[in-house]
C-alpha cells in the first residue's frame, strides 16, 4: 500500500495504546498521536502557551495535559479545556489503512496554519 497523497506514515495502529502519547515529526514540526476510546487522534506537539513538548504530558479522558503549566486540550478538537493556554492546538486527519496509521501533512480545515 502506498502512502495516501497529503499524508505521512506514522506507525502500526495496533501499537497505539489507549491514553498513551506517541511523538512524531512532519516537516520539522513536532506532533503527537494518541488513542482515546478506540479512536486515534493527531495533534500539534508543542503547547500553544509556552514551549513544552506535549509528548511529555498525559492523557486523561479526552484531555491532553501539558507537562509545564497544566494547560489542557481536547484530543478530538484541539480546543483549550484548561488555562493558561488560550490558543487551540492544530489537529490533523488520521487514516488507518491495512493496519497502518497515516496522518495528514496539513492541519484540518479551520485550524490555523
N, CA, C and O atoms as CSV, one atom per row, in Angstrom:
chain,resi,resn,atom,element,x,y,z
A,1,UNK,N,N,0.846,-1.188,0.000
A,1,UNK,CA,C,0.000,0.000,0.000
A,1,UNK,C,C,0.879,1.235,0.000
A,1,UNK,O,O,1.796,1.355,0.813
A,2,UNK,N,N,0.602,2.142,-0.902
A,2,UNK,CA,C,1.363,3.387,-0.925
A,2,UNK,C,C,0.728,4.391,0.029
A,2,UNK,O,O,-0.442,4.269,0.392
A,3,UNK,N,N,1.502,5.366,0.422
A,3,UNK,CA,C,1.041,6.404,1.344
A,3,UNK,C,C,0.019,7.278,0.623
A,3,UNK,O,O,0.283,7.739,-0.487
A,4,UNK,N,N,-1.158,7.517,1.242
A,4,UNK,CA,C,-2.150,8.386,0.599
A,4,UNK,C,C,-1.575,9.792,0.375
A,4,UNK,O,O,-0.786,10.283,1.181
A,5,UNK,N,N,-1.976,10.422,-0.714
A,5,UNK,CA,C,-1.468,11.755,-1.037
A,5,UNK,C,C,-1.826,12.740,0.073
A,5,UNK,O,O,-2.970,12.792,0.526
A,6,UNK,N,N,-0.832,13.521,0.507
A,6,UNK,CA,C,-1.052,14.511,1.557
A,6,UNK,C,C,-0.937,13.953,2.963
A,6,UNK,O,O,-1.235,14.646,3.936
A,7,UNK,N,N,-0.505,12.699,3.076
A,7,UNK,CA,C,-0.388,12.037,4.375
A,7,UNK,C,C,1.026,11.501,4.567
A,7,UNK,O,O,1.775,11.337,3.604
A,8,UNK,N,N,1.382,11.229,5.819
A,8,UNK,CA,C,2.638,10.570,6.148
A,8,UNK,C,C,2.330,9.320,6.967
A,8,UNK,O,O,1.365,9.288,7.730
A,9,UNK,N,N,3.147,8.308,6.802
A,9,UNK,CA,C,3.002,7.082,7.587
A,9,UNK,C,C,3.606,7.318,8.960
A,9,UNK,O,O,4.707,7.856,9.076
A,10,UNK,N,N,2.871,6.907,10.020
A,10,UNK,CA,C,3.361,7.156,11.371
A,10,UNK,C,C,3.755,5.868,12.092
A,10,UNK,O,O,4.899,5.729,12.526
A,11,UNK,N,N,2.818,4.923,12.225
A,11,UNK,CA,C,3.127,3.700,12.949
A,11,UNK,C,C,2.002,2.692,12.748
A,11,UNK,O,O,0.975,3.007,12.147
A,12,UNK,N,N,2.202,1.480,13.255
A,12,UNK,CA,C,1.162,0.445,13.179
A,12,UNK,C,C,0.039,0.796,14.150
A,12,UNK,O,O,0.292,1.166,15.296
A,13,UNK,N,N,-1.188,0.680,13.688
A,13,UNK,CA,C,-2.348,1.040,14.513
A,13,UNK,C,C,-2.437,0.208,15.783
A,13,UNK,O,O,-2.845,0.715,16.828
A,14,UNK,N,N,-2.057,-1.068,15.704
A,14,UNK,CA,C,-2.176,-1.919,16.892
A,14,UNK,C,C,-1.114,-1.621,17.954
A,14,UNK,O,O,-1.160,-2.186,19.047
A,15,UNK,N,N,-0.168,-0.747,17.646
A,15,UNK,CA,C,0.838,-0.329,18.621
A,15,UNK,C,C,0.417,0.925,19.390
A,15,UNK,O,O,1.071,1.307,20.360
A,16,UNK,N,N,-0.676,1.567,18.957
A,16,UNK,CA,C,-1.153,2.794,19.600
A,16,UNK,C,C,-2.068,2.400,20.754
A,16,UNK,O,O,-3.208,1.988,20.540
A,17,UNK,N,N,-1.561,2.530,21.977
A,17,UNK,CA,C,-2.318,2.139,23.161
A,17,UNK,C,C,-3.171,3.302,23.661
A,17,UNK,O,O,-2.820,4.469,23.489
A,18,UNK,N,N,-4.307,2.958,24.288
A,18,UNK,CA,C,-5.192,3.985,24.841
A,18,UNK,C,C,-4.458,4.885,25.826
A,18,UNK,O,O,-3.704,4.428,26.685
A,19,UNK,N,N,-4.710,6.187,25.670
A,19,UNK,CA,C,-4.217,7.241,26.555
A,19,UNK,C,C,-2.693,7.281,26.693
A,19,UNK,O,O,-2.168,7.768,27.694
A,20,UNK,N,N,-1.990,6.766,25.684
A,20,UNK,CA,C,-0.539,6.925,25.608
A,20,UNK,C,C,-0.262,7.998,24.563
A,20,UNK,O,O,-1.103,8.260,23.704
A,21,UNK,N,N,0.911,8.620,24.630
A,21,UNK,CA,C,1.270,9.697,23.707
A,21,UNK,C,C,2.492,9.274,22.911
A,21,UNK,O,O,3.503,8.856,23.474
A,22,UNK,N,N,2.386,9.390,21.582
A,22,UNK,CA,C,3.464,8.990,20.681
A,22,UNK,C,C,3.910,10.198,19.869
A,22,UNK,O,O,3.146,10.696,19.042
A,23,UNK,N,N,5.136,10.681,20.089
A,23,UNK,CA,C,5.626,11.821,19.322
A,23,UNK,C,C,6.090,11.402,17.931
A,23,UNK,O,O,6.584,10.291,17.737
A,24,UNK,N,N,5.928,12.300,16.971
A,24,UNK,CA,C,6.474,12.115,15.630
A,24,UNK,C,C,6.670,13.489,15.008
A,24,UNK,O,O,6.125,14.482,15.492
A,25,UNK,N,N,7.446,13.541,13.939
A,25,UNK,CA,C,7.790,14.822,13.307
A,25,UNK,C,C,7.377,14.786,11.846
A,25,UNK,O,O,7.600,13.798,11.146
A,26,UNK,N,N,6.767,15.884,11.393
A,26,UNK,CA,C,6.406,16.058,9.991
A,26,UNK,C,C,6.920,17.424,9.558
A,26,UNK,O,O,6.533,18.449,10.120
A,27,UNK,N,N,7.786,17.431,8.564
A,27,UNK,CA,C,8.349,18.679,8.042
A,27,UNK,C,C,8.856,19.582,9.169
A,27,UNK,O,O,8.528,20.767,9.211
A,28,UNK,N,N,9.639,19.033,10.061
A,28,UNK,CA,C,10.254,19.737,11.193
A,28,UNK,C,C,9.265,20.234,12.237
A,28,UNK,O,O,9.638,21.025,13.102
A,29,UNK,N,N,8.008,19.789,12.178
A,29,UNK,CA,C,7.008,20.163,13.182
A,29,UNK,C,C,6.729,18.967,14.080
A,29,UNK,O,O,6.471,17.861,13.606
A,30,UNK,N,N,6.785,19.210,15.395
A,30,UNK,CA,C,6.508,18.135,16.342
A,30,UNK,C,C,5.005,17.924,16.450
A,30,UNK,O,O,4.227,18.875,16.521
A,31,UNK,N,N,4.618,16.661,16.461
A,31,UNK,CA,C,3.213,16.274,16.594
A,31,UNK,C,C,3.112,15.103,17.557
A,31,UNK,O,O,4.108,14.462,17.891
A,32,UNK,N,N,1.891,14.840,17.993
A,32,UNK,CA,C,1.653,13.688,18.867
A,32,UNK,C,C,0.455,12.900,18.353
A,32,UNK,O,O,-0.470,13.443,17.750
A,33,UNK,N,N,0.510,11.612,18.616
A,33,UNK,CA,C,-0.555,10.689,18.253
A,33,UNK,C,C,-1.034,10.038,19.543
A,33,UNK,O,O,-0.230,9.724,20.421
A,34,UNK,N,N,-2.345,9.834,19.659
A,34,UNK,CA,C,-2.884,9.160,20.831
A,34,UNK,C,C,-4.156,8.424,20.447
A,34,UNK,O,O,-4.740,8.674,19.392
A,35,UNK,N,N,-4.574,7.518,21.309
A,35,UNK,CA,C,-5.838,6.806,21.114
A,35,UNK,C,C,-6.684,7.034,22.366
A,35,UNK,O,O,-6.219,6.842,23.489
A,36,UNK,N,N,-7.931,7.445,22.151
A,36,UNK,CA,C,-8.876,7.635,23.244
A,36,UNK,C,C,-10.185,6.971,22.831
A,36,UNK,O,O,-10.713,7.237,21.751
A,37,UNK,N,N,-10.701,6.109,23.694
A,37,UNK,CA,C,-11.946,5.378,23.414
A,37,UNK,C,C,-11.920,4.681,22.056
A,37,UNK,O,O,-12.921,4.651,21.340
A,38,UNK,N,N,-10.754,4.121,21.714
A,38,UNK,CA,C,-10.628,3.354,20.479
A,38,UNK,C,C,-10.373,4.163,19.227
A,38,UNK,O,O,-10.127,3.591,18.165
A,39,UNK,N,N,-10.425,5.485,19.325
A,39,UNK,CA,C,-10.216,6.362,18.172
A,39,UNK,C,C,-8.818,6.988,18.253
A,39,UNK,O,O,-8.384,7.404,19.327
A,40,UNK,N,N,-8.115,7.054,17.111
A,40,UNK,CA,C,-6.760,7.622,17.074
A,40,UNK,C,C,-6.843,9.080,16.638
A,40,UNK,O,O,-7.568,9.425,15.705
A,41,UNK,N,N,-6.080,9.937,17.341
A,41,UNK,CA,C,-6.062,11.378,17.073
A,41,UNK,C,C,-4.623,11.855,16.899
A,41,UNK,O,O,-3.695,11.299,17.486
A,42,UNK,N,N,-4.454,12.901,16.079
A,42,UNK,CA,C,-3.146,13.535,15.886
A,42,UNK,C,C,-3.288,15.027,16.135
A,42,UNK,O,O,-4.213,15.672,15.641
A,43,UNK,N,N,-2.356,15.558,16.907
A,43,UNK,CA,C,-2.387,16.970,17.270
A,43,UNK,C,C,-0.997,17.575,17.186
A,43,UNK,O,O,0.012,16.872,17.131
A,44,UNK,N,N,-0.976,18.889,17.177
A,44,UNK,CA,C,0.266,19.649,17.277
A,44,UNK,C,C,0.996,19.184,18.534
A,44,UNK,O,O,0.359,18.907,19.550
A,45,UNK,N,N,2.321,19.097,18.475
A,45,UNK,CA,C,3.070,18.527,19.583
A,45,UNK,C,C,3.697,19.509,20.542
A,45,UNK,O,O,4.360,19.101,21.496
A,46,UNK,N,N,3.501,20.822,20.309
A,46,UNK,CA,C,4.077,21.844,21.182
A,46,UNK,C,C,2.938,22.672,21.770
A,46,UNK,O,O,2.046,23.106,21.041
A,47,UNK,N,N,2.965,22.887,23.061
A,47,UNK,CA,C,1.922,23.669,23.733
A,47,UNK,C,C,1.871,25.077,23.159
A,47,UNK,O,O,2.905,25.674,22.860
A,48,UNK,N,N,0.659,25.601,23.007
A,48,UNK,CA,C,0.488,26.949,22.437
A,48,UNK,C,C,0.683,28.047,23.475
A,48,UNK,O,O,0.719,29.227,23.127
A,49,UNK,N,N,0.809,27.676,24.740
A,49,UNK,CA,C,1.008,28.686,25.791
A,49,UNK,C,C,2.479,29.062,25.911
A,49,UNK,O,O,2.847,30.232,25.812
A,50,UNK,N,N,3.297,28.067,26.122
A,50,UNK,CA,C,4.734,28.285,26.263
A,50,UNK,C,C,5.397,27.006,25.790
A,50,UNK,O,O,4.850,25.920,25.982
A,51,UNK,N,N,6.554,27.112,25.180
A,51,UNK,CA,C,7.168,25.943,24.562
A,51,UNK,C,C,7.292,24.795,25.565
A,51,UNK,O,O,8.031,24.882,26.546
A,52,UNK,N,N,6.564,23.736,25.298
A,52,UNK,CA,C,6.665,22.498,26.064
A,52,UNK,C,C,6.268,21.366,25.139
A,52,UNK,O,O,5.311,21.488,24.374
A,53,UNK,N,N,6.995,20.271,25.204
A,53,UNK,CA,C,6.695,19.119,24.364
A,53,UNK,C,C,5.540,18.340,24.980
A,53,UNK,O,O,5.652,17.808,26.084
A,54,UNK,N,N,4.436,18.282,24.255
A,54,UNK,CA,C,3.246,17.622,24.766
A,54,UNK,C,C,3.414,16.107,24.860
A,54,UNK,O,O,2.632,15.439,25.536
A,55,UNK,N,N,4.418,15.566,24.194
A,55,UNK,CA,C,4.707,14.131,24.322
A,55,UNK,C,C,5.081,13.780,25.758
A,55,UNK,O,O,4.975,12.623,26.165
A,56,UNK,N,N,5.520,14.778,26.527
A,56,UNK,CA,C,5.871,14.562,27.930
A,56,UNK,C,C,4.675,14.760,28.857
A,56,UNK,O,O,4.798,14.620,30.074
A,57,UNK,N,N,3.519,15.084,28.281
A,57,UNK,CA,C,2.314,15.309,29.072
A,57,UNK,C,C,1.581,14.011,29.368
A,57,UNK,O,O,2.160,12.925,29.325
A,58,UNK,N,N,0.293,14.144,29.668
A,58,UNK,CA,C,-0.534,12.987,29.987
A,58,UNK,C,C,-1.885,13.125,29.309
A,58,UNK,O,O,-2.341,14.229,29.010
A,59,UNK,N,N,-2.514,11.988,29.073
A,59,UNK,CA,C,-3.879,11.954,28.557
A,59,UNK,C,C,-4.781,11.481,29.686
A,59,UNK,O,O,-4.509,10.465,30.326
A,60,UNK,N,N,-5.852,12.220,29.923
A,60,UNK,CA,C,-6.852,11.815,30.905
A,60,UNK,C,C,-8.208,12.063,30.277
A,60,UNK,O,O,-8.545,13.195,29.931
A,61,UNK,N,N,-8.992,10.990,30.130
A,61,UNK,CA,C,-10.264,11.058,29.406
A,61,UNK,C,C,-9.992,11.607,28.004
A,61,UNK,O,O,-9.266,10.970,27.241
A,62,UNK,N,N,-10.540,12.748,27.644
A,62,UNK,CA,C,-10.305,13.328,26.314
A,62,UNK,C,C,-9.369,14.521,26.375
A,62,UNK,O,O,-9.320,15.307,25.429
A,63,UNK,N,N,-8.626,14.678,27.459
A,63,UNK,CA,C,-7.774,15.853,27.635
A,63,UNK,C,C,-6.302,15.489,27.562
A,63,UNK,O,O,-5.842,14.546,28.205
A,64,UNK,N,N,-5.572,16.261,26.761
A,64,UNK,CA,C,-4.110,16.194,26.704
A,64,UNK,C,C,-3.592,17.294,27.613
A,64,UNK,O,O,-3.838,18.476,27.371
A,65,UNK,N,N,-2.878,16.908,28.653
A,65,UNK,CA,C,-2.365,17.857,29.642
A,65,UNK,C,C,-0.906,18.204,29.357
A,65,UNK,O,O,-0.067,17.319,29.188
A,66,UNK,N,N,-0.620,19.493,29.306
A,66,UNK,CA,C,0.751,19.971,29.105
A,66,UNK,C,C,1.556,19.730,30.380
A,66,UNK,O,O,1.059,19.972,31.480
A,67,UNK,N,N,2.799,19.253,30.241
A,67,UNK,CA,C,3.614,18.963,31.427
A,67,UNK,C,C,4.165,20.210,32.117
A,67,UNK,O,O,4.620,20.126,33.258
A,68,UNK,N,N,4.133,21.365,31.446
A,68,UNK,CA,C,4.768,22.554,32.006
A,68,UNK,C,C,3.846,23.335,32.940
A,68,UNK,O,O,4.188,23.540,34.105
A,69,UNK,N,N,2.694,23.771,32.457
A,69,UNK,CA,C,1.784,24.585,33.275
A,69,UNK,C,C,0.371,24.016,33.354
A,69,UNK,O,O,-0.562,24.715,33.750
A,70,UNK,N,N,0.212,22.744,32.977
A,70,UNK,CA,C,-1.081,22.047,33.060
A,70,UNK,C,C,-2.179,22.638,32.195
A,70,UNK,O,O,-3.356,22.563,32.551
A,71,UNK,N,N,-1.809,23.228,31.061
A,71,UNK,CA,C,-2.841,23.598,30.093
A,71,UNK,C,C,-3.469,22.299,29.612
A,71,UNK,O,O,-2.792,21.278,29.487
A,72,UNK,N,N,-4.771,22.347,29.343
A,72,UNK,CA,C,-5.467,21.165,28.855
A,72,UNK,C,C,-6.029,21.404,27.466
A,72,UNK,O,O,-6.477,22.507,27.151
A,73,UNK,N,N,-6.005,20.359,26.628
A,73,UNK,CA,C,-6.507,20.445,25.254
A,73,UNK,C,C,-7.353,19.211,24.952
A,73,UNK,O,O,-6.976,18.094,25.305
A,74,UNK,N,N,-8.490,19.413,24.305
A,74,UNK,CA,C,-9.342,18.305,23.896
A,74,UNK,C,C,-8.664,17.566,22.752
A,74,UNK,O,O,-8.300,18.186,21.753
A,75,UNK,N,N,-8.487,16.258,22.875
A,75,UNK,CA,C,-7.769,15.496,21.842
A,75,UNK,C,C,-8.554,15.413,20.536
A,75,UNK,O,O,-7.962,15.244,19.470
A,76,UNK,N,N,-9.872,15.528,20.606
A,76,UNK,CA,C,-10.700,15.435,19.395
A,76,UNK,C,C,-10.679,16.720,18.575
A,76,UNK,O,O,-10.659,16.683,17.344
A,77,UNK,N,N,-10.682,17.864,19.273
A,77,UNK,CA,C,-10.844,19.162,18.598
A,77,UNK,C,C,-9.639,20.083,18.698
A,77,UNK,O,O,-9.514,21.023,17.912
A,78,UNK,N,N,-8.747,19.828,19.656
A,78,UNK,CA,C,-7.620,20.721,19.913
A,78,UNK,C,C,-7.990,21.909,20.776
A,78,UNK,O,O,-7.117,22.694,21.147
A,79,UNK,N,N,-9.282,22.063,21.109
A,79,UNK,CA,C,-9.736,23.209,21.894
A,79,UNK,C,C,-9.126,23.204,23.295
A,79,UNK,O,O,-8.894,22.147,23.883
A,80,UNK,N,N,-8.874,24.399,23.813
A,80,UNK,CA,C,-8.343,24.557,25.159
A,80,UNK,C,C,-9.431,24.198,26.164
A,80,UNK,O,O,-10.562,24.674,26.068
A,81,UNK,N,N,-9.075,23.354,27.127
A,81,UNK,CA,C,-10.018,22.984,28.182
A,81,UNK,C,C,-9.561,23.471,29.547
A,81,UNK,O,O,-10.323,23.424,30.513
A,82,UNK,N,N,-8.307,23.944,29.633
A,82,UNK,CA,C,-7.774,24.418,30.906
A,82,UNK,C,C,-6.699,25.464,30.642
A,82,UNK,O,O,-5.791,25.236,29.843
A,83,UNK,N,N,-6.798,26.604,31.308
A,83,UNK,CA,C,-5.799,27.665,31.195
A,83,UNK,C,C,-4.485,27.202,31.811
A,83,UNK,O,O,-4.504,26.257,32.601
A,84,UNK,N,N,-3.354,27.808,31.499
A,84,UNK,CA,C,-3.201,29.150,30.957
A,84,UNK,C,C,-3.234,29.262,29.432
A,84,UNK,O,O,-3.304,30.379,28.919
A,85,UNK,N,N,-3.186,28.168,28.692
A,85,UNK,CA,C,-3.251,28.283,27.225
A,85,UNK,C,C,-4.604,28.856,26.822
A,85,UNK,O,O,-5.616,28.593,27.472
A,86,UNK,N,N,-4.616,29.641,25.745
A,86,UNK,CA,C,-5.864,30.177,25.198
A,86,UNK,C,C,-5.996,29.873,23.703
A,86,UNK,O,O,-7.079,30.006,23.133
A,87,UNK,N,N,-4.903,29.470,23.077
A,87,UNK,CA,C,-4.900,29.158,21.644
A,87,UNK,C,C,-5.022,27.643,21.481
A,87,UNK,O,O,-4.249,26.894,22.079
A,88,UNK,N,N,-5.987,27.183,20.675
A,88,UNK,CA,C,-6.144,25.736,20.488
A,88,UNK,C,C,-4.970,25.124,19.735
A,88,UNK,O,O,-4.210,25.823,19.064
A,89,UNK,N,N,-4.838,23.808,19.858
A,89,UNK,CA,C,-3.832,23.072,19.099
A,89,UNK,C,C,-4.368,22.782,17.705
A,89,UNK,O,O,-5.572,22.610,17.516
A,90,UNK,N,N,-3.470,22.730,16.736
A,90,UNK,CA,C,-3.845,22.254,15.410
A,90,UNK,C,C,-4.127,20.758,15.525
A,90,UNK,O,O,-3.479,20.045,16.291
A,91,UNK,N,N,-5.101,20.300,14.750
A,91,UNK,CA,C,-5.403,18.869,14.694
A,91,UNK,C,C,-5.226,18.399,13.257
A,91,UNK,O,O,-5.269,19.194,12.318
A,92,UNK,N,N,-5.029,17.101,13.104
A,92,UNK,CA,C,-4.720,16.532,11.792
A,92,UNK,C,C,-5.601,15.317,11.539
A,92,UNK,O,O,-5.917,14.564,12.461
A,93,UNK,N,N,-5.994,15.134,10.289
A,93,UNK,CA,C,-6.787,13.973,9.923
A,93,UNK,C,C,-5.947,12.706,10.051
A,93,UNK,O,O,-4.749,12.703,9.768
A,94,UNK,N,N,-6.598,11.637,10.481
A,94,UNK,CA,C,-5.951,10.342,10.657
A,94,UNK,C,C,-6.696,9.314,9.818
A,94,UNK,O,O,-7.926,9.261,9.824
A,95,UNK,N,N,-5.934,8.500,9.097
A,95,UNK,CA,C,-6.492,7.362,8.363
A,95,UNK,C,C,-5.759,6.116,8.813
A,95,UNK,O,O,-4.541,6.131,8.988
A,96,UNK,N,N,-6.513,5.025,9.002
A,96,UNK,CA,C,-5.902,3.727,9.273
A,96,UNK,C,C,-6.205,2.860,8.063
A,96,UNK,O,O,-7.360,2.551,7.773
A,97,UNK,N,N,-5.143,2.473,7.362
A,97,UNK,CA,C,-5.274,1.659,6.151
A,97,UNK,C,C,-4.387,0.430,6.301
A,97,UNK,O,O,-3.183,0.540,6.529
A,98,UNK,N,N,-4.998,-0.730,6.171
A,98,UNK,CA,C,-4.269,-2.001,6.291
A,98,UNK,C,C,-3.421,-2.053,7.560
A,98,UNK,O,O,-2.293,-2.545,7.545
A,99,UNK,N,N,-3.983,-1.534,8.669
A,99,UNK,CA,C,-3.312,-1.615,9.955
A,99,UNK,C,C,-2.227,-0.580,10.195
A,99,UNK,O,O,-1.524,-0.649,11.203
A,100,UNK,N,N,-2.077,0.379,9.286
A,100,UNK,CA,C,-1.064,1.421,9.432
A,100,UNK,C,C,-1.740,2.773,9.611
A,100,UNK,O,O,-2.722,3.079,8.934
A,101,UNK,N,N,-1.209,3.587,10.532
A,101,UNK,CA,C,-1.736,4.927,10.787
A,101,UNK,C,C,-1.044,5.923,9.866
A,101,UNK,O,O,0.183,5.971,9.784
A,102,UNK,N,N,-1.861,6.718,9.173
A,102,UNK,CA,C,-1.382,7.811,8.330
A,102,UNK,C,C,-1.988,9.105,8.857
A,102,UNK,O,O,-3.155,9.138,9.246
A,103,UNK,N,N,-1.187,10.173,8.868
A,103,UNK,CA,C,-1.644,11.472,9.367
A,103,UNK,C,C,-1.438,12.515,8.278
A,103,UNK,O,O,-0.420,12.523,7.587
A,104,UNK,N,N,-2.434,13.401,8.138
A,104,UNK,CA,C,-2.353,14.440,7.114
A,104,UNK,C,C,-1.198,15.395,7.401
A,104,UNK,O,O,-0.894,15.697,8.555
A,105,UNK,N,N,-0.567,15.860,6.340
A,105,UNK,CA,C,0.521,16.828,6.468
A,105,UNK,C,C,-0.053,18.175,6.878
A,105,UNK,O,O,0.500,18.844,7.751
A,106,UNK,N,N,-1.150,18.575,6.263
A,106,UNK,CA,C,-1.791,19.867,6.547
A,106,UNK,C,C,-2.787,19.718,7.697
A,106,UNK,O,O,-3.407,18.666,7.850
A,107,UNK,N,N,-2.940,20.769,8.504
A,107,UNK,CA,C,-3.937,20.708,9.579
A,107,UNK,C,C,-5.352,20.609,9.008
A,107,UNK,O,O,-5.589,20.899,7.835
A,108,UNK,N,N,-6.279,20.194,9.864
A,108,UNK,CA,C,-7.678,20.130,9.456
A,108,UNK,C,C,-8.170,21.512,9.058
A,108,UNK,O,O,-7.664,22.526,9.539
A,109,UNK,N,N,-9.158,21.543,8.177
A,109,UNK,CA,C,-9.777,22.812,7.799
A,109,UNK,C,C,-10.272,23.519,9.040
A,109,UNK,O,O,-10.837,22.899,9.941
A,110,UNK,N,N,-10.056,24.828,9.081
A,110,UNK,CA,C,-10.464,25.599,10.230
A,110,UNK,C,C,-9.341,25.791,11.233
A,110,UNK,O,O,-9.392,26.712,12.048
A,111,UNK,N,N,-8.327,24.936,11.185
A,111,UNK,CA,C,-7.176,25.110,12.068
A,111,UNK,C,C,-6.230,26.110,11.424
A,111,UNK,O,O,-6.056,26.139,10.205
A,112,UNK,N,N,-5.620,26.934,12.282
A,112,UNK,CA,C,-4.660,27.914,11.758
A,112,UNK,C,C,-3.462,27.213,11.165
A,112,UNK,O,O,-3.057,26.146,11.626
A,113,UNK,N,N,-2.896,27.823,10.135
A,113,UNK,CA,C,-1.682,27.254,9.545
A,113,UNK,C,C,-0.511,28.118,9.871
A,113,UNK,O,O,0.612,27.815,9.467
